Amino acid sequence: MTLDQRDRATATLQEASTAKSDALRERSDGRLHAHIEKRFSANQPFQLQVEFRAEPGITVFFGASGAGKTTILDCLSGLTSPDSGHLALGGRVLFDSANGVNVPVPQRQIGYVFQDLALFPHLTVQGNVEYGLRKLDRSQRRERTFPLLQAFRISHLTARHPKEISGGERQRVALARSLITNPRMLLLDEPLAGLDAPVKSSILDDLRAWNAIHRIPILYVTHSREEVLALGDSVIVLEQGRIVAEGTPHQVLTVPRQETIAQLAGFENIFDATVESIHEERGTMACRLAPAVVLETPLVRAEVGSKLRVGIRAGDILLATGLAGELSARNILPGKVVSLSQRDVIIDARVKCGVEFEVQLTLAARDALQLVPGKDVWLVVKTHSCHLMAS
């Protein structure tokens, strides 16, 4: 969508009847049931086919760009119509291809915050927030608006225009505007992209506090692993228009079972491995990555000779220039620093030890170890840091 189309869509979404919304929510159980199939043109070979449920609380859609996350939100809001499927929110059918049901956008009572926020630049903060209440008289608008302005900490900004406030404040205005009509569901398309961590955390805390009272499904799109872990009650992982995993953030991202999810979850090191031996008495097994590289990993259901993939986060690997004292880790590999690169306050080190590992360390650690390309080092990898996936 163009920015102008987003503005028009935002206006349409805000024009719903507030009274009707309240009446519908009284009959609502709050759950979303969705089955969506959407095909695109031949020159854009992409097909979305998903089925999921979302309870009151925050459900995060996680995946790479182009996975279908925003298309799902557009289908739920009514801005895009699925080719086939069924959508029901709180027992009320919003779309049913078999029975010819397709509820118009204003009657769906769904709030939507786009990535570009789509605030109206000619309106003040108060004017933006009150936009969906234009059919109410002034006292009714003020009665409903003031608590929400306070909840999102923008009551002191009512007379300002979007260009006169910060990025975080604009996000708060967009959230307040989307919630002013008491929506039955809230859709958020990467609304906090570009904000620093403290501002983002503060806004999310306020959103959680609001939803602890109202208990509606909030569907949040992101490609940030940190946001998934900080935000979600549940997460749905998408790849090329399909759901490849769902569950709690801990279940899905901490112990990924598929390589695609491991990559999204921040496992920088993923290697082919062959099971060489099994040690049931200590709950581990030995996996060979290369002729001279064997790692002890947690025990999984696999036989000797099985082909697996091993994933290790770069931040879970320790570097040492000597082996003084005893180390609890069973995996200690000799290697040589290939390269060092700085990313903000993190150092990415490439270390060759039969296979090439990526290791992340702090500036202080680099200096303390006097790391330079060509330096001999030891890689220390704890057994529980090795995550096994199907080949």
C-alpha positions in Angstrom: 0.0 0.0 0.0 1.1 3.6 -0.6 1.1 6.1 2.2 -2.0 7.7 0.8 -3.8 4.3 0.7 -2.7 3.7 4.3 -4.2 7.1 5.3 -7.5 6.2 3.6 -7.5 2.7 5.2 -6.8 4.2 8.6 -9.8 6.6 8.2 -12.0 3.7 7.1 -10.9 1.6 10.1 -11.7 4.5 12.4 -15.2 5.1 11.1 -16.8 2.2 13.0 -19.8 2.7 15.3 -18.6 2.8 18.9 -22.0 1.8 20.3 -22.1 -1.2 18.0 -18.6 -2.2 19.0 -19.6 -2.2 22.7 -22.7 -4.3 22.1 -20.8 -6.9 20.0 -18.0 -7.2 22.6 -20.6 -8.1 25.3 -21.4 -11.2 23.2 -17.8 -12.0 22.4 -15.6 -14.8 23.9 -12.6 -12.9 22.6 -11.1 -15.7 20.6 -10.0 -15.5 17.0 -10.4 -18.5 14.6 -8.7 -18.0 11.3 -8.3 -20.1 8.1 -6.9 -18.0 5.3 -5.9 -18.9 1.7 -4.7 -16.1 -0.5 -3.0 -16.5 -3.9 -1.2 -13.8 -5.8 -0.6 -13.2 -9.5 1.7 -15.3 -11.7 4.5 -12.7 -11.6 4.4 -12.8 -7.8 4.4 -16.6 -7.1 3.3 -16.5 -3.4 0.5 -18.3 -1.8 -0.6 -17.8 1.8 -2.3 -20.8 3.5 -2.6 -20.6 7.3 -4.9 -21.8 10.0 -4.6 -20.6 13.6 -6.3 -19.5 16.8 -5.5 -16.5 18.9 -6.6 -16.0 22.5 -7.0 -12.7 24.3 -3.4 -11.6 24.9 -0.5 -11.0 22.6 0.2 -13.4 19.7 3.3 -12.6 17.7 3.7 -13.4 14.0 7.4 -13.9 13.5 9.3 -14.5 10.2 11.5 -13.0 7.6 10.3 -10.3 5.2 7.9 -11.7 2.6 6.7 -14.6 4.8 3.1 -13.3 4.7 2.8 -11.6 8.1 1.3 -8.3 6.9 -1.0 -10.1 4.4 -2.5 -12.0 7.3 -3.3 -8.7 9.2 -4.7 -7.2 6.0 -7.0 -10.2 5.5 -8.2 -10.0 9.2 -8.9 -6.3 9.0 -10.8 -6.6 5.7 -8.4 -4.5 3.7 -7.6 -7.6 1.6 -10.1 -10.4 1.0 -8.9 -14.0 1.2 -9.6 -16.2 -1.9 -11.1 -18.8 0.5 -11.3 -19.5 4.2 -13.1 -18.6 7.3 -12.6 -15.9 9.9 -14.5 -15.7 13.2 -13.9 -13.3 16.1 -15.6 -14.0 19.4 -18.1 -16.3 17.6 -19.0 -13.7 15.0 -18.1 -14.6 11.5 -16.2 -11.9 9.6 -15.5 -13.9 6.5 -16.7 -17.2 5.1 -16.1 -17.9 1.4 -18.4 -21.0 1.4 -21.4 -18.9 2.6 -20.5 -15.6 0.9 -19.9 -13.7 4.1 -17.4 -10.7 4.0 -18.1 -8.1 6.7 -17.1 -4.6 5.6 -14.1 -3.0 7.2 -15.9 -0.5 9.4 -18.2 -3.2 10.9 -15.3 -5.5 11.9 -14.4 -3.4 14.9 -10.7 -4.1 14.5 -7.9 -1.6 15.4 -4.8 -1.5 13.1 -1.5 0.3 13.6 0.6 0.3 10.5 4.4 0.3 10.4 4.3 3.9 9.1 1.7 4.8 11.8 -0.4 6.8 9.2 -1.1 9.6 11.7 -3.0 12.6 10.1 -0.4 15.4 10.0 -3.0 18.2 9.9 -4.6 17.0 13.1 -3.3 17.5 16.7 -2.6 14.6 19.0 -6.1 14.9 20.4 -7.6 15.2 17.0 -5.9 12.0 15.9 -6.9 10.1 18.9 -10.5 11.3 18.7 -10.9 10.7 15.0 -13.0 7.5 15.5 -15.4 9.3 17.8 -16.6 12.0 15.5 -20.2 10.9 15.8 -20.2 11.5 19.6 -20.7 15.0 21.1 -17.7 16.9 22.6 -18.3 15.9 26.2 -18.6 12.2 25.3 -15.4 12.4 23.3 -13.5 14.0 26.1 -14.8 11.4 28.6 -13.6 8.6 26.5 -10.3 10.1 25.3 -8.8 11.4 28.6 -8.3 8.1 30.3 -6.6 6.6 27.2 -4.3 9.7 26.9 -3.3 9.1 30.5 -2.8 5.4 30.0 -0.4 6.0 27.2 1.2 9.0 28.9 0.4 11.6 26.2 -2.1 13.8 27.9 0.4 16.6 28.0 0.7 16.5 24.1 -2.9 17.1 23.1 -2.4 20.4 21.3 0.7 19.3 19.3 0.9 17.9 15.8 2.7 14.7 14.9 5.7 16.5 13.5 6.2 18.3 16.9 6.6 15.1 19.0 9.1 12.3 19.2 9.0 8.9 17.5 8.0 7.1 20.7 5.3 9.7 21.3 3.9 9.2 17.8 3.7 5.4 18.4 1.8 6.1 21.6 -0.7 8.3 19.7 -1.2 5.7 17.0 -1.9 3.0 19.7 -4.3 5.3 21.5 -6.1 6.2 18.3 -6.5 2.5 17.4 -8.0 1.7 20.8 -10.3 4.6 21.3 -13.3 2.8 19.7 -12.9 -0.2 21.9 -11.9 -2.6 19.2 -12.5 -6.3 19.5 -9.0 -7.1 18.2 -5.8 -5.0 17.7 -3.4 -5.6 14.8 0.1 -4.2 15.0 2.4 -4.3 12.0 6.0 -3.6 13.4 4.8 -0.4 15.1 7.9 -0.1 17.2 10.6 -0.5 14.5 13.4 2.0 14.9 12.8 2.8 18.6 15.5 2.3 21.1 15.1 -0.5 23.7 14.0 1.7 26.7 11.3 3.5 24.8 10.1 0.3 23.2 9.9 -1.4 26.6 8.0 1.5 28.2 5.4 1.5 25.4 5.0 -2.3 25.6 4.5 -2.1 29.4 1.7 0.4 28.9 0.0 -1.8 26.2 0.2 -4.8 28.4 -1.4 -2.9 31.3 -4.2 -1.7 29.0 -4.9 -5.2 27.7 -4.8 -6.7 31.2 -8.1 -4.9 31.7 -9.7 -5.2 28.2 -8.5 -8.7 27.3 -8.6 -8.7 23.5 -6.5 -10.6 21.0 -3.5 -8.5 19.9 -1.7 -9.7 16.8 1.8 -8.3 16.6 4.1 -8.6 13.5 7.8 -8.5 13.9 11.1 -10.0 12.6 12.9 -9.2 15.9 13.7 -12.1 18.1 14.1 -9.8 21.1 10.5 -8.5 20.6 9.2 -12.0 20.4 10.8 -13.0 23.7 9.8 -9.8 25.4 6.3 -9.5 24.2 4.5 -12.7 23.2 2.1 -14.9 25.1 2.4 -17.1 22.1 4.3 -17.0 18.8 3.5 -18.2 15.2 6.4 -18.6 12.9 5.8 -18.1 9.2 7.9 -19.1 6.2 6.8 -18.5 2.6 3.1 -18.3 3.5 3.0 -21.3 5.8 3.1 -21.8 9.6 6.2 -23.7 10.4 6.0 -23.6 14.2 3.8 -22.2 17.0 3.8 -22.2 20.8 5.2 -20.1 23.6 8.3 -18.0 22.7 10.4 -20.3 24.9 9.2 -23.5 23.3 9.7 -22.2 19.8 12.8 -20.1 19.9 14.9 -21.5 22.7 14.8 -25.1 21.5 14.2 -24.8 17.7 13.5 -28.0 15.8 13.9 -26.6 12.3 16.8 -24.9 10.7 14.7 -22.0 9.4 13.5 -21.3 12.9 17.0 -21.6 14.3 18.2 -19.0 11.9 15.4 -16.6 12.8 16.1 -17.3 16.5 19.7 -16.2 16.3 21.6 -19.4 15.9 24.5 -18.1 13.8 26.4 -21.4 13.7 24.6 -24.3 12.0 26.5 -27.4 10.9 25.9 -30.8 9.4 26.6 -33.5 12.0 26.8 -37.3 12.2 26.0 -39.2 15.4 29.2 -41.0 16.3 28.4 -42.5 19.8 25.6 -42.4 22.4 26.1 -42.0 26.1 22.8 -42.7 27.8 24.3 -42.8 31.3 25.1 -39.0 31.1 22.3 -38.0 28.7 24.7 -37.0 25.8 26.0 -38.2 22.5 29.0 -37.4 20.3 28.4 -35.7 16.9 31.1 -35.3 14.4 31.1 -32.0 12.4 34.3 -32.5 10.5 37.1 -35.1 10.5 38.8 -33.4 13.5 35.8 -31.8 15.2 33.6 -33.8 17.6 31.0 -32.1 19.9 29.3 -33.6 22.8 25.6 -32.7 22.5 22.4 -33.4 24.5 20.9 -36.8 23.8 18.0 -37.0 21.4 16.2 -39.8 19.6 18.8 -40.8 17.0 20.9 -43.8 16.2 24.7 -44.0 15.5 25.2 -42.8 11.9 22.2 -40.6 11.9 22.5 -37.3 10.0 21.5 -34.2 12.0 22.1 -30.4 12.1 23.7 -28.7 15.1 22.9 -25.1 16.0 25.0 -22.9 18.4 24.5 -19.3 19.1 27.5 -17.1 18.6 27.0 -15.6 22.1 27.1 -19.0 23.8 30.7 -19.8 22.8 33.5 -18.7 25.0 37.1 -17.9 23.8 40.2 -18.6 25.7 43.9 -18.1 25.0 44.9 -20.7 27.6 43.4 -23.6 29.6 44.5 -22.7 33.1 42.3 -24.4 35.7 39.5 -26.9 35.2 36.6 -26.1 32.8 33.2 -27.8 33.2 32.6 -27.7 29.4 33.2 -31.0 27.6 33.7 -29.3 24.2 37.1 -27.5 24.1 38.4 -27.0 20.5 41.7 -25.5 19.4 41.4 -22.9 16.7 42.8 -19.8 15.0 41.2 -16.4 14.7 40.4 -15.7 11.0 38.9 -12.2 11.3 37.4 -9.7 13.8 34.7 -7.1 13.0 33.0 -4.6 15.3 29.3 -4.1 15.3 28.3 -1.4 17.8 29.7 -2.7 21.1 29.9 -6.3 20.0 32.9 -8.0 18.3 32.2 -10.7 15.8 35.1 -13.1 15.6 35.5 -15.9 13.0 37.5 -18.8 14.3 38.7 -21.8 12.2 39.0 -25.1 13.9 38.1 -27.6 11.2 34.9 -25.8 10.6 34.5 -22.0 10.9 32.6 -20.7 14.0 31.2 -17.2 14.6 31.8 -16.0 18.1 30.4 -12.9 19.7 32.3 -11.1 22.5 32.6 -7.7 24.1 35.2 -5.1 23.4 36.6 -5.7 26.9 37.0 -9.4 26.2 38.7 -8.7 22.9 41.2 -6.4 24.5 41.8 -8.7 27.5 42.5 -11.7 25.3 44.6 -9.4 22.9 42.8 -11.0 20.0 44.1 -10.3 16.4 43.7 -12.3 13.2 46.0 -15.3 13.2 46.0 -15.7 17.0 45.7 -19.3 18.4 42.7 -19.7 20.7 40.5 -22.3 22.3 36.7 -22.5 21.8 34.7 -23.5 24.8 31.2 -24.8 24.0 28.9 -26.2 26.8 26.9 -29.3 25.9 23.6 -27.6 26.6 24.5 -24.8 24.1 24.3 -27.3 21.2 20.8 -27.6 19.8 20.0 -30.5 17.5 17.7 -30.4 14.5 16.6 -32.7 11.7 18.9 -32.7 8.7 
